[in-house]
Amino acid sequence: MLLVDLLQLLVAGVSLGCVYALVALGFVLIYKATETVNFAQGDLMMLGAFFALTGATVLGLPYWLTIAFAIAVMALVGMLIERIVLRPVLGHPAFTVVMVTIGAGFVLRGVVTMIPGWGTETYALATPFADKVMRVGGVVIAERHSAQRSEAARLLAKGIEGCTYFISQTVYHAPPTQRLLRDYLRDCRGAGVAPRRVILTFAPCGREKTLAFLRWLGVNVAPETERAILGAPSPLAKSIEICRDNLRRILDGAYRDAIPLGVNVESVSINRDEIDASVELFHALKETLEGR
């Protein structure tokens, strides 16, 4: 089974489980409040679904307004059932209340089959998510690419299993990324598959603590790069210059036209100046990409 199939089944299972959990929550809330099991709970859920269908198909309401419409109508239906059906039997034995809920469920099912456009057919409610595709990506770490442990081979295998893109670790040293992209293109051509998009991550850095945090994350920051940043009159401006230069070097590779490349800018600091510098870095890298 491919990774994408497994994720699709997982999401579908969780979604269906959430629906059953909501139904179970309704049973629990009613039982805690009245100490009675409401056997019409499933029928009320069915009725709410048909009201949502009516809002979408008959009234032509947008999706989210359809949901609000169904909730409002079902709140009114719930109040009516409480006033007309349940309140008169309060104080009677629990068995009586249970039988009343069972009878209410039969009545709701009968009413639904009598309404034109509802009946016993199966309907599907149009949603804005029906034609959407969730794309699955992975993480690539160029620094761990070697002859003994090929990161390029891992990318190739993950792409075959369903990953549609990869996001790199923060780049502060271009050569490892250049070697990885070169070998990844070679492996893709050897396997006869198209390379997936690789998104290169960059982050501004203007403090020694931020550099230490990047190293803790596993980012390769050469000692000369650290000295150049911290020794500059404006460390943040220097880090932006280094990031832009690294991107230029990466884009100079022969793989540039064969591998779809993208850029991601992130801030790894809580300091305001470094956060603002990430915006400046984004514009600088955007100009570099557009100039190639």
Secondary structure as a PSIPRED ss2 file (coil, helix, strand):
# PSIPRED VFORMAT (PSIPRED V4.0)

   1 M C   1.000  0.000  0.000
   2 L C   1.000  0.000  0.000
   3 L H   0.000  1.000  0.000
   4 V H   0.000  1.000  0.000
   5 D H   0.000  1.000  0.000
   6 L H   0.000  1.000  0.000
   7 L H   0.000  1.000  0.000
   8 Q H   0.000  1.000  0.000
   9 L H   0.000  1.000  0.000
  10 L H   0.000  1.000  0.000
  11 V H   0.000  1.000  0.000
  12 A H   0.000  1.000  0.000
  13 G H   0.000  1.000  0.000
  14 V H   0.000  1.000  0.000
  15 S H   0.000  1.000  0.000
  16 L H   0.000  1.000  0.000
  17 G H   0.000  1.000  0.000
  18 C H   0.000  1.000  0.000
  19 V H   0.000  1.000  0.000
  20 Y H   0.000  1.000  0.000
  21 A H   0.000  1.000  0.000
  22 L H   0.000  1.000  0.000
  23 V H   0.000  1.000  0.000
  24 A H   0.000  1.000  0.000
  25 L H   0.000  1.000  0.000
  26 G H   0.000  1.000  0.000
  27 F H   0.000  1.000  0.000
  28 V H   0.000  1.000  0.000
  29 L H   0.000  1.000  0.000
  30 I H   0.000  1.000  0.000
  31 Y H   0.000  1.000  0.000
  32 K H   0.000  1.000  0.000
  33 A H   0.000  1.000  0.000
  34 T H   0.000  1.000  0.000
  35 E C   1.000  0.000  0.000
  36 T C   1.000  0.000  0.000
  37 V C   1.000  0.000  0.000
  38 N C   1.000  0.000  0.000
  39 F C   1.000  0.000  0.000
  40 A C   1.000  0.000  0.000
  41 Q H   0.000  1.000  0.000
  42 G H   0.000  1.000  0.000
  43 D H   0.000  1.000  0.000
  44 L H   0.000  1.000  0.000
  45 M H   0.000  1.000  0.000
  46 M H   0.000  1.000  0.000
  47 L H   0.000  1.000  0.000
  48 G H   0.000  1.000  0.000
  49 A H   0.000  1.000  0.000
  50 F H   0.000  1.000  0.000
  51 F H   0.000  1.000  0.000
  52 A H   0.000  1.000  0.000
  53 L H   0.000  1.000  0.000
  54 T H   0.000  1.000  0.000
  55 G H   0.000  1.000  0.000
  56 A H   0.000  1.000  0.000
  57 T H   0.000  1.000  0.000
  58 V C   1.000  0.000  0.000
  59 L C   1.000  0.000  0.000
  60 G C   1.000  0.000  0.000
  61 L C   1.000  0.000  0.000
  62 P C   1.000  0.000  0.000
  63 Y H   0.000  1.000  0.000
  64 W H   0.000  1.000  0.000
  65 L H   0.000  1.000  0.000
  66 T H   0.000  1.000  0.000
  67 I H   0.000  1.000  0.000
  68 A H   0.000  1.000  0.000
  69 F H   0.000  1.000  0.000
  70 A H   0.000  1.000  0.000
  71 I H   0.000  1.000  0.000
  72 A H   0.000  1.000  0.000
  73 V H   0.000  1.000  0.000
  74 M H   0.000  1.000  0.000
  75 A H   0.000  1.000  0.000
  76 L H   0.000  1.000  0.000
  77 V H   0.000  1.000  0.000
  78 G H   0.000  1.000  0.000
  79 M H   0.000  1.000  0.000
  80 L H   0.000  1.000  0.000
  81 I H   0.000  1.000  0.000
  82 E H   0.000  1.000  0.000
  83 R H   0.000  1.000  0.000
  84 I H   0.000  1.000  0.000
  85 V H   0.000  1.000  0.000
  86 L H   0.000  1.000  0.000
  87 R H   0.000  1.000  0.000
  88 P H   0.000  1.000  0.000
  89 V H   0.000  1.000  0.000
  90 L C   1.000  0.000  0.000
  91 G C   1.000  0.000  0.000
  92 H C   1.000  0.000  0.000
  93 P C   1.000  0.000  0.000
  94 A H   0.000  1.000  0.000
  95 F H   0.000  1.000  0.000
  96 T H   0.000  1.000  0.000
  97 V H   0.000  1.000  0.000
  98 V H   0.000  1.000  0.000
  99 M H   0.000  1.000  0.000
 100 V H   0.000  1.000  0.000
 101 T H   0.000  1.000  0.000
 102 I H   0.000  1.000  0.000
 103 G H   0.000  1.000  0.000
 104 A H   0.000  1.000  0.000
 105 G H   0.000  1.000  0.000
 106 F H   0.000  1.000  0.000
 107 V H   0.000  1.000  0.000
 108 L H   0.000  1.000  0.000
 109 R H   0.000  1.000  0.000
 110 G H   0.000  1.000  0.000
 111 V H   0.000  1.000  0.000
 112 V H   0.000  1.000  0.000
 113 T H   0.000  1.000  0.000
 114 M H   0.000  1.000  0.000
 115 I C   1.000  0.000  0.000
 116 P C   1.000  0.000  0.000
 117 G C   1.000  0.000  0.000
 118 W C   1.000  0.000  0.000
 119 G C   1.000  0.000  0.000
 120 T C   1.000  0.000  0.000
 121 E C   1.000  0.000  0.000
 122 T C   1.000  0.000  0.000
 123 Y C   1.000  0.000  0.000
 124 A C   1.000  0.000  0.000
 125 L C   1.000  0.000  0.000
 126 A C   1.000  0.000  0.000
 127 T C   1.000  0.000  0.000
 128 P C   1.000  0.000  0.000
 129 F C   1.000  0.000  0.000
 130 A C   1.000  0.000  0.000
 131 D C   1.000  0.000  0.000
 132 K C   1.000  0.000  0.000
 133 V C   1.000  0.000  0.000
 134 M C   1.000  0.000  0.000
 135 R C   1.000  0.000  0.000
 136 V C   1.000  0.000  0.000
 137 G E   0.000  0.000  1.000
 138 G E   0.000  0.000  1.000
 139 V E   0.000  0.000  1.000
 140 V E   0.000  0.000  1.000
 141 I C   1.000  0.000  0.000
 142 A H   0.000  1.000  0.000
 143 E H   0.000  1.000  0.000
 144 R H   0.000  1.000  0.000
 145 H C   1.000  0.000  0.000
 146 S C   1.000  0.000  0.000
 147 A C   1.000  0.000  0.000
 148 Q C   1.000  0.000  0.000
 149 R C   1.000  0.000  0.000
 150 S C   1.000  0.000  0.000
 151 E H   0.000  1.000  0.000
 152 A H   0.000  1.000  0.000
 153 A H   0.000  1.000  0.000
 154 R H   0.000  1.000  0.000
 155 L H   0.000  1.000  0.000
 156 L H   0.000  1.000  0.000
 157 A H   0.000  1.000  0.000
 158 K H   0.000  1.000  0.000
 159 G H   0.000  1.000  0.000
 160 I H   0.000  1.000  0.000
 161 E H   0.000  1.000  0.000
 162 G C   1.000  0.000  0.000
 163 C C   1.000  0.000  0.000
 164 T C   1.000  0.000  0.000
 165 Y E   0.000  0.000  1.000
 166 F E   0.000  0.000  1.000
 167 I E   0.000  0.000  1.000
 168 S E   0.000  0.000  1.000
 169 Q E   0.000  0.000  1.000
 170 T E   0.000  0.000  1.000
 171 V C   1.000  0.000  0.000
 172 Y C   1.000  0.000  0.000
 173 H C   1.000  0.000  0.000
 174 A H   0.000  1.000  0.000
 175 P H   0.000  1.000  0.000
 176 P H   0.000  1.000  0.000
 177 T H   0.000  1.000  0.000
 178 Q H   0.000  1.000  0.000
 179 R H   0.000  1.000  0.000
 180 L H   0.000  1.000  0.000
 181 L H   0.000  1.000  0.000
 182 R H   0.000  1.000  0.000
 183 D H   0.000  1.000  0.000
 184 Y H   0.000  1.000  0.000
 185 L H   0.000  1.000  0.000
 186 R H   0.000  1.000  0.000
 187 D H   0.000  1.000  0.000
 188 C H   0.000  1.000  0.000
 189 R H   0.000  1.000  0.000
 190 G H   0.000  1.000  0.000
 191 A H   0.000  1.000  0.000
 192 G C   1.000  0.000  0.000
 193 V C   1.000  0.000  0.000
 194 A C   1.000  0.000  0.000
 195 P C   1.000  0.000  0.000
 196 R C   1.000  0.000  0.000
 197 R E   0.000  0.000  1.000
 198 V E   0.000  0.000  1.000
 199 I E   0.000  0.000  1.000
 200 L E   0.000  0.000  1.000
 201 T E   0.000  0.000  1.000
 202 F E   0.000  0.000  1.000
 203 A C   1.000  0.000  0.000
 204 P C   1.000  0.000  0.000
 205 C C   1.000  0.000  0.000
 206 G C   1.000  0.000  0.000
 207 R C   1.000  0.000  0.000
 208 E H   0.000  1.000  0.000
 209 K H   0.000  1.000  0.000
 210 T H   0.000  1.000  0.000
 211 L H   0.000  1.000  0.000
 212 A H   0.000  1.000  0.000
 213 F H   0.000  1.000  0.000
 214 L H   0.000  1.000  0.000
 215 R H   0.000  1.000  0.000
 216 W H   0.000  1.000  0.000
 217 L C   1.000  0.000  0.000
 218 G C   1.000  0.000  0.000
 219 V C   1.000  0.000  0.000
 220 N C   1.000  0.000  0.000
 221 V C   1.000  0.000  0.000
 222 A C   1.000  0.000  0.000
 223 P H   0.000  1.000  0.000
 224 E H   0.000  1.000  0.000
 225 T H   0.000  1.000  0.000
 226 E H   0.000  1.000  0.000
 227 R H   0.000  1.000  0.000
 228 A H   0.000  1.000  0.000
 229 I H   0.000  1.000  0.000
 230 L H   0.000  1.000  0.000
 231 G C   1.000  0.000  0.000
 232 A C   1.000  0.000  0.000
 233 P C   1.000  0.000  0.000
 234 S C   1.000  0.000  0.000
 235 P H   0.000  1.000  0.000
 236 L H   0.000  1.000  0.000
 237 A H   0.000  1.000  0.000
 238 K H   0.000  1.000  0.000
 239 S H   0.000  1.000  0.000
 240 I H   0.000  1.000  0.000
 241 E H   0.000  1.000  0.000
 242 I H   0.000  1.000  0.000
 243 C H   0.000  1.000  0.000
 244 R H   0.000  1.000  0.000
 245 D H   0.000  1.000  0.000
 246 N H   0.000  1.000  0.000
 247 L H   0.000  1.000  0.000
 248 R H   0.000  1.000  0.000
 249 R H   0.000  1.000  0.000
 250 I H   0.000  1.000  0.000
 251 L H   0.000  1.000  0.000
 252 D C   1.000  0.000  0.000
 253 G C   1.000  0.000  0.000
 254 A C   1.000  0.000  0.000
 255 Y C   1.000  0.000  0.000
 256 R C   1.000  0.000  0.000
 257 D C   1.000  0.000  0.000
 258 A C   1.000  0.000  0.000
 259 I C   1.000  0.000  0.000
 260 P C   1.000  0.000  0.000
 261 L E   0.000  0.000  1.000
 262 G E   0.000  0.000  1.000
 263 V E   0.000  0.000  1.000
 264 N E   0.000  0.000  1.000
 265 V E   0.000  0.000  1.000
 266 E C   1.000  0.000  0.000
 267 S C   1.000  0.000  0.000
 268 V C   1.000  0.000  0.000
 269 S C   1.000  0.000  0.000
 270 I C   1.000  0.000  0.000
 271 N C   1.000  0.000  0.000
 272 R H   0.000  1.000  0.000
 273 D H   0.000  1.000  0.000
 274 E H   0.000  1.000  0.000
 275 I H   0.000  1.000  0.000
 276 D H   0.000  1.000  0.000
 277 A H   0.000  1.000  0.000
 278 S H   0.000  1.000  0.000
 279 V H   0.000  1.000  0.000
 280 E H   0.000  1.000  0.000
 281 L H   0.000  1.000  0.000
 282 F H   0.000  1.000  0.000
 283 H H   0.000  1.000  0.000
 284 A H   0.000  1.000  0.000
 285 L H   0.000  1.000  0.000
 286 K H   0.000  1.000  0.000
 287 E H   0.000  1.000  0.000
 288 T H   0.000  1.000  0.000
 289 L H   0.000  1.000  0.000
 290 E H   0.000  1.000  0.000
 291 G C   1.000  0.000  0.000
 292 R C   1.000  0.000  0.000
